[in-house]
Amino acid sequence: MSKKTLIDVKNLIASYDDKIILDNISFSVYENEVFAVLGGSGCGKTTLLRHLLGLLKPDAGTINILGCDITKANDDEMQPLREQIGMVFQGAALFNSMTLAENVSLPLEEYTDYPDKVIRDIVDWKLHIVGLDHARDYLPAELSGGMKKRAAIARAMVMDPKLLFFDEHTTGLDPVMAAELDRIIVQLRDELNITVVVVTHDLTSIRRISDRAIMIAGKQIIATGSIKEMEQSGDQRVINFFMQHDKN
């Protein structure tokens, strides 16, 4: 039985100021997997992420997400899609003047007309999933770095998205907190059928959570498959990446 494709990128070309950053990139992401985008600093990972989120338009190629070609979609066509996508930013991006529960409820307040009690129940359930039941009335300043990341996950999934994107999710976390965050990501995939795309250079994390990955270097994809398959690559750039990041 073939896997359902949720993201299909074909022949993507992206540039900044006439400088090509990604040149003829093609890959697919399947339903209910953790898919990683790997590569060194400045390789184009963040550029790719911004294109997948519809924040940037490519010079050429197509990006089909949940059946919608976002390279051609207007704002009205993008809005229903955005409600099916959650994004966890590197810095959590919580509003400092709002409690944790208020931060998490924001998408529901903006995009639904649910009664207050329903919103509260949904928020409480999402906070429970990430282990923050006790912190609903905390302000961001009262949260540790790991708690902020978990809060950001709760907010990103409050609309029950089909896709969840992470940008360098373990940055700034100690090994114990990073492992806990990885556990939550795998739990979301397994229990809620969420498909996850992770942009990172953290090999320890990716070995724990990823089903498949691509590696970007020299504007192109130089390796694809599982981490074990990548480790058997004969491409010296792939070998160097693993050697360098395994030391860190």
Secondary structure, DSSP 8 states (H G I E B T S, - for coil): ----EEEEEEEEEEEETTEEEEEEEEEEEETT-EEEEE--TTSSHHHHHHHHTTSS--SEEEEEETTEETTT--HHHHHHHHTTEEEE-TT----TTS-HHHHHHHHHHHH----HHHHHHHHHHHHHHTT-GGGTT--GGGS-HHHHHHHHHHHHTTT--SEEEEESTTTT--HHHHHHHHHHHHHHHHHH--EEEEE---HHHHHHH-SEEEEEETTEEEEEE-HHHHHT---HHHHHHHHHHHH-
